[in-house]
């Protein structure tokens, strides 16, 4: 067998087995945020920023209003629909993040009845994440998330015990900063998982 034939066979096997190791793989990122009263979500930008730090990945942000993006499937968690949608765009991986709720809530975190109580104002993001390998037709990650970050803490004596204390109020400007930090924290945690899965492929 000639050297030329051997080289052709090796090239064919390489193409069939997938991209050459070290070649950046495209990951499509689709984020469905929850409506916010105090500003716009920056979660997609945070995911993009953390993902692009990896030499193994090239990021494509896809959105519902993008003319270059086909309509997102109505069955948003159906694996076959997501695989078809991602393959139509073109790429190796699809990351879907759906935020069900992004809110402030007040929690009582400590209490000694008739003595002292501790209240906290907490930022919360709840939702679901999916990571799909479009080339192999597999769901690599499917789980819910619940990320929290404390905004205010207040210790009260028993006569003042109330979740409506003005000391727990978070002004609008602080809300934007709080949820920016919270979204960045969530993005960092999700991307840490994703990079580990991509490296293992």
C-alpha positions as CSV (number, residue, x, y, z in Angstrom):
1,X,0.0,0.0,0.0
2,X,1.4,3.4,-1.0
3,X,2.1,6.2,1.5
4,X,-0.4,8.3,-0.3
5,X,-3.2,5.8,0.2
6,X,-2.2,5.4,3.9
7,X,-2.4,9.2,4.4
8,X,-5.8,9.4,2.7
9,X,-7.1,6.6,5.0
10,X,-5.8,8.3,8.1
11,X,-7.4,11.6,7.1
12,X,-10.8,9.8,6.6
13,X,-10.6,8.1,10.0
14,X,-9.8,11.4,11.6
15,X,-12.8,13.1,10.0
16,X,-15.1,10.3,11.1
17,X,-13.9,10.3,14.6
18,X,-14.6,14.0,15.1
19,X,-12.6,17.3,15.2
20,X,-8.9,17.2,15.9
21,X,-8.0,17.6,19.5
22,X,-7.1,21.2,20.3
23,X,-9.5,22.6,17.7
24,X,-12.0,25.0,19.3
25,X,-15.6,23.6,19.4
26,X,-18.6,25.9,18.9
27,X,-21.0,26.1,21.7
28,X,-24.4,27.7,21.1
29,X,-25.7,29.5,24.2
30,X,-29.4,30.2,24.5
31,X,-30.6,32.0,27.6
32,X,-34.3,32.6,28.5
33,X,-34.3,35.2,31.3
34,X,-37.1,35.9,33.7
35,X,-38.6,39.4,33.5
36,X,-37.0,41.9,35.9
37,X,-38.6,45.1,37.2
38,X,-35.2,46.8,37.9
39,X,-33.2,46.2,34.7
40,X,-32.2,43.7,32.1
41,X,-30.6,40.3,32.7
42,X,-26.9,40.1,31.9
43,X,-26.7,36.3,32.4
44,X,-26.0,35.6,28.7
45,X,-23.1,38.1,28.7
46,X,-21.7,36.6,31.9
47,X,-21.8,33.0,30.4
48,X,-20.2,34.3,27.2
49,X,-17.4,36.0,29.1
50,X,-16.6,32.9,31.2
51,X,-16.9,30.5,28.3
52,X,-14.6,32.5,26.0
53,X,-11.8,32.2,28.5
54,X,-11.5,28.6,27.4
55,X,-9.4,27.9,24.3
56,X,-11.5,24.8,23.7
57,X,-14.7,26.7,22.9
58,X,-16.0,29.2,20.5
59,X,-19.3,30.8,21.7
60,X,-22.3,31.7,19.6
61,X,-25.0,33.6,21.5
62,X,-28.4,32.8,20.1
63,X,-31.6,34.8,20.9
64,X,-35.2,34.6,20.1
65,X,-35.3,37.9,18.1
66,X,-32.2,37.1,16.1
67,X,-32.9,36.9,12.3
68,X,-30.1,34.4,11.9
69,X,-31.6,32.0,14.5
70,X,-34.5,29.6,13.7
71,X,-37.5,29.7,16.0
72,X,-36.8,28.1,19.3
73,X,-38.8,24.9,19.8
74,X,-42.0,25.2,21.8
75,X,-41.1,22.0,23.7
76,X,-38.0,23.7,25.1
77,X,-36.8,20.7,27.2
78,X,-37.5,18.0,24.7
79,X,-34.0,16.5,23.8
80,X,-34.9,15.7,20.1
81,X,-36.3,19.2,19.5
82,X,-33.2,20.8,21.0
83,X,-30.9,18.6,19.0
84,X,-32.7,19.4,15.8
85,X,-32.6,23.1,16.6
86,X,-29.0,23.1,17.5
87,X,-27.9,21.2,14.5
88,X,-29.8,23.6,12.2
89,X,-27.7,26.4,13.6
90,X,-24.5,24.3,13.5
91,X,-22.2,23.6,16.3
92,X,-20.8,20.9,18.6
93,X,-22.6,21.8,21.9
94,X,-25.8,23.6,22.9
95,X,-26.2,25.2,26.3
96,X,-29.7,26.1,27.3
97,X,-30.4,28.1,30.4
98,X,-34.0,28.9,31.4
99,X,-34.5,31.2,34.4
100,X,-37.9,30.6,36.1
101,X,-37.5,33.3,38.8
102,X,-35.0,36.0,39.6
103,X,-36.2,37.8,42.8
104,X,-35.5,39.3,46.2
105,X,-36.9,37.5,49.2
106,X,-36.8,37.9,53.0
107,X,-35.8,34.9,55.1
108,X,-35.6,34.4,58.8
109,X,-32.2,32.6,59.3
110,X,-31.9,32.6,63.1
111,X,-34.3,32.9,66.0
112,X,-34.3,32.6,69.7
113,X,-38.0,33.0,70.7
114,X,-38.8,36.0,72.8
115,X,-35.1,37.1,72.6
116,X,-33.6,37.8,69.2
117,X,-34.3,37.2,65.5
118,X,-32.1,37.5,62.4
119,X,-33.6,38.4,59.0
120,X,-31.9,38.4,55.7
121,X,-32.8,40.0,52.3
122,X,-31.6,37.5,49.7
123,X,-31.3,37.6,45.9
124,X,-32.4,34.3,44.3
125,X,-32.1,32.9,40.8
126,X,-33.9,29.6,40.1
127,X,-34.1,27.8,36.8
128,X,-32.9,24.9,34.7
129,X,-29.9,24.1,32.5
130,X,-29.3,21.7,29.7
131,X,-26.0,20.9,27.9
132,X,-26.3,18.8,24.7
133,X,-23.6,17.2,22.6
134,X,-25.1,17.9,19.1
135,X,-22.6,15.7,17.3
136,X,-23.2,12.6,19.4
137,X,-26.9,13.3,20.1
138,X,-26.6,13.2,23.9
139,X,-27.8,15.2,26.8
140,X,-24.7,15.8,29.0
141,X,-26.2,17.9,31.7
142,X,-29.9,18.3,32.8
143,X,-30.5,19.9,36.2
144,X,-32.1,22.7,38.1
145,X,-30.2,25.5,39.8
146,X,-30.9,27.7,42.8
147,X,-28.3,30.4,43.3
148,X,-28.5,32.8,46.2
149,X,-26.6,35.9,47.4
150,X,-27.3,37.9,50.6
151,X,-28.1,41.6,50.2
152,X,-28.9,42.7,53.7
153,X,-28.8,41.2,57.2
154,X,-30.6,42.5,60.3
155,X,-30.7,41.4,63.9
156,X,-33.7,42.4,65.9
157,X,-34.9,42.1,69.5
158,X,-38.1,40.3,70.0
159,X,-40.4,43.4,70.2
160,X,-39.1,44.6,66.8
161,X,-39.4,41.2,65.1
162,X,-40.7,42.0,61.5
163,X,-39.7,41.1,58.0
164,X,-40.9,44.6,56.9
165,X,-38.2,46.5,58.8
166,X,-36.9,49.4,56.6
167,X,-33.3,48.2,57.4
168,X,-33.9,45.3,55.0
169,X,-34.8,47.6,52.1
170,X,-32.6,47.3,49.0
171,X,-32.6,50.4,46.8
172,X,-33.0,50.0,43.0
173,X,-29.3,50.9,42.2
174,X,-28.2,48.2,44.7
175,X,-30.5,45.7,43.2
176,X,-28.8,46.0,39.8
177,X,-25.4,45.4,41.3
178,X,-26.7,42.5,43.5
179,X,-28.2,40.6,40.6
180,X,-25.3,41.4,38.3
181,X,-23.1,39.7,40.9
182,X,-25.5,36.9,41.4
183,X,-25.8,36.2,37.7
184,X,-22.0,36.2,37.4
185,X,-21.7,33.8,40.3
186,X,-24.2,31.4,38.6
187,X,-22.4,31.7,35.2
188,X,-19.0,30.9,36.8
189,X,-20.4,27.8,38.5
190,X,-22.2,26.5,35.4
191,X,-19.2,27.1,33.2
192,X,-17.0,25.2,35.6
193,X,-19.2,22.2,35.1
194,X,-19.4,22.6,31.4
195,X,-15.7,22.9,30.8
196,X,-15.1,19.7,32.8
197,X,-17.6,17.9,30.5
198,X,-16.2,19.3,27.3
199,X,-12.6,18.2,28.3
200,X,-13.8,14.6,28.9
201,X,-15.3,14.2,25.4
